[in-house]
């Protein structure tokens, strides 16, 4: 008899998520029984995450993926934290079981995998020793910044419209000391001075999503040999991706991170190794339809 898993996605306004279809189809291909249900907390003024997790446990759920805006808040309700979650203070997966709740962050590993594959294909060149500008310092920005540090980027310049978010991100990585000191810099109030100096840009804000159209920075200020990495994947071709490709810039869309983090989540939930190329092909079909 095949193994069976019951998984939830906790978030706000997540009805259109592609995660259920992506997870369940790959689990089926792996010979597993896998039910992935959306728990949309949209419109709830006072969400009690402890109660939500308790209800999932009582209903027999094995795990919960967690998305905006609960990735940081859910950490305090976990029994154990993975090293990455301890480092970032943010989680997007909680494994549920009789021995407690274990929080993981597959956003970080997923982005590292996606960007590493993108930079290794010969177009943009090696990321190590370069200057990368990160636009956005929220929960997802913690994961992408950690990935950039781990990949050996010499200088990571962080900009956010909320200066306190930038300061909080830098503080999470050691502030004025620690292994990231001297590599993570505050981009200050204006992007214009940094855009022409960047070898690559990582965009980690909601701008470009269907509900937040537009672009967060002027693509025309980038050098012609710069690359752009996007994390938004609904739509897959955001305005940023469209403009960057129109300029001929090497561009990574948000689907790559979405699939890589889903594969890492599946691996942690089931103990099985998903076929990531197969998942990428399935994701492309889901987006197309």
N, C-alpha and C positions, 0 to 999 in steps of 0.2 A: 504494500500500500504506500502511495506517495506521501511525502511529508506535507503538512498543511500549515499555512501561515495566515494570520489575520492582521492587517496593517492599516493604520490611519494616517491621514494628512491633516494636521492642525494648522489653521491659519485664518486670515480675514480676507474675504472676497476671493476665494480660491476655486469657485465653481468651475471655471474654464480650464483648470489645470490638466496638463497632459500626463502627469505622473501616474495616475491609476492605470491608464492604458499601457504606458511604457513598462511599468513594473510587471503587470499581470501577464502581458504577452511574453516577456522574456522568462518569467517564472514558468509559464506553461511550456515553453520550449525546453526548459530544464527538467521537465517532468514533475513539477511541483503543483500542489493546490494552493492558490494564493489569492486572497481576497483583499483588495485595497480600497478603502472607503474614505471619502472626503468628509471631514468634520469642519464645516465652515462656520466660524464664530462671528461673521459679519453682523453688525448691528447690535452686538452685545456690549452694553456700556461698561459692565464690570465683570470681566472674565476672570474666573478663578482657575488658574492652570492646575493647581493641586487637585481640585475637584474633577476637572476634565480628565486628567491622567488617571485618577482613581476610578472614574467611570469606565475608562477604556480597559483598565486592569480587571475590573469586575466582569466586564463583558468578554474577557478572554483574549484581548488583543496582545499580540507578540511584540509590537513596535509601533512607534509613531514618528513619522517625519514631521518636522516643525518648520513652518515658514513665517514670513512677515505677518505680524510684527512681534513674534514671540521667541525669536531665536536666542536673545539674551536673557529674557525673563525666565525661560524654562530651565536654565542651568541650576537655579537655586532649588528646584524640585527633583533633582537627580541624586541618586545615592552615590554613584561613582562617576568620575569625569575622566575621559580619555586625556592623554597628554596635550593634544591639540585644543581641546575644550578648556583645560586649565590655563593654557597659554592665551587663548583668545577671549574667554568668557562668553562664548557664543556656541550654540549647538543647533543642528538641524535634524538630528536623529536621536531618539531615545529608545533603547531596547528595554522591554518590560518583561519581568519574570519574577518568580517566587523569591529570588535572592536580591531583588531591588531593581532600581532603574539605572541604566548606564548611558551616559550622554556622549555622543560622538559629533564630529564636524566633518562631513564629507564635502562641504563646499570648498574647503581649503584643498583637500587632496584632489577633488575633481577639477578645480581650476588649474592646479599645478600640472596635472596630467594633460589637460586640454591645451594650455599655453605651451608646455614643453613640446608636445607633438607639433604644434603650429610653428614654433620657432626652429624646429629641427628639419623642416621640410626644404630648407635651402633658400627660401625667399628672403626673410628678414635678417637672417644671420643670428649669431649667438647673442643671448641676452646678457650673459655675464660681462661685467665691465662697462655696462651701458647706463644711461639715465632713463628711467621710466617714470612718467607722470601718471599718478593715479587720481582720477576725478571721482570723489565720493569717499566718505569715511564712516559710513554706517555699519550695520551688522555684517553685510556681505563684504564691505570694504576691509574689515578685519581679516576675513579669510583670504582675500586676494593679496593683501599686503604681506601676510605671513607666507603665502606661496612665493611671492617675489623675493622675499628675504631668503627663503630656503633655496631658491634657484640661483642665488649668487649675484643678484643685481647690485651693482656698487652704489647707486644713488636712486632712491625712491622718493619722489617728491609728491606729497599728499596735499590735495586741495579739496575743500568742501565749502559750500555756501555758509555753513554754520561753523565758524572758527572753533567753537568748543568741541565739535565732533572731531576735528583734526587733532586738537590737543589731547583728547581722550584716547584716540588711536595711538598717537605717539607715546603717551604714557603707558599704555598697555604693553608696548614693546620695550619698555625700560626707561623712557623719558631721557634723562641725561646720562644714563649708564646702561650696561647690558650689551648683549651681542649685536643688537641692531643699532646701537648708538653710532652716529656718524653716517649711517646709510639711509635712515628715514628722516626726511626733512619736511618742515612745514612750508607749503607752497605760498602761504600768505593770502592776501585778499584778491589778487589778480592772476588770471591764467595767462594773460598775453605774453608776459615775459618768459614763461617756461615752455609754451607750446613750440616755438621754433627751435628750442634746445633739446627737445625730447627725442630719444631714439624710438620710443614707443609710448602709447597711451592706453591705460586700462580704465574703462568707463564703468563705474559702479554706483550709479544713481538711478532713480525710477524714470528719469527723463528718457522718452522714447517708447515707453509702454503705451498701450492703446489709450489708457486714461490720462497719460501725461505726455502728449506728443511734443516733438521738437528735438533740439540738440542742446547738450550742456556746454559745448565749447565750439569755437570756430575752426572747422577742419582745415580751412584754407591757410591757416597759420602754421600747419605742420610741414616739415621738410618732405620732399618727394620720396625719400627713402625711409620714412617713418612707418611704423605699423600701428594698428588700432585693434584692441581687443574689447569686445562688448560682453556684458553679462545678461542683458535683457534678451529674452527669446520670444516674447509675445508682443509684437510681431517678430519673426525671425530676422527680417530685413528692417531694422529700425532706420530712422532718418540718418542717424550717425553712420551706420553701416553703408547705406545707400550713397551718402556723400563721400565717404572714404573710398569706396570702390570706384565711384565716378572719377576721382582724382588718380586712380591707379595705385592706391596704397594697399599693402598687404593687410588683410582684414580678417579677424576671427569673430564670427557671430556668436551669440549667446547660447546657441544650441549645443556647442561642443562641451561647455561646462555643465549644462543641464543633464546631458547624457552621462558624462563621466561621474558626476556626483550620484546619479541614480544607480549606476553600476556599482559604485563603492557601497552605497546603502544596501543594495540587494545582497552583496557579498557578506556584509556584517549581519544582516537579518537572517539569511538562510544558510550561511556557511558554504555556499556553492559559488563557483566562479562564473559570472555571466559572460556572454559573448558580446563584448562592447561594439565591435563593428556591426554585428547584427542589430544591436540596439540603436546605433546611429542610423542605420537604414530604416528601421521602424519609425524612429523619431521623424525622419524626413517625410515619410508617408503621412504621419499624423499631422504634421504642419501643413502639408499640401492639401489635406482634406478638411 
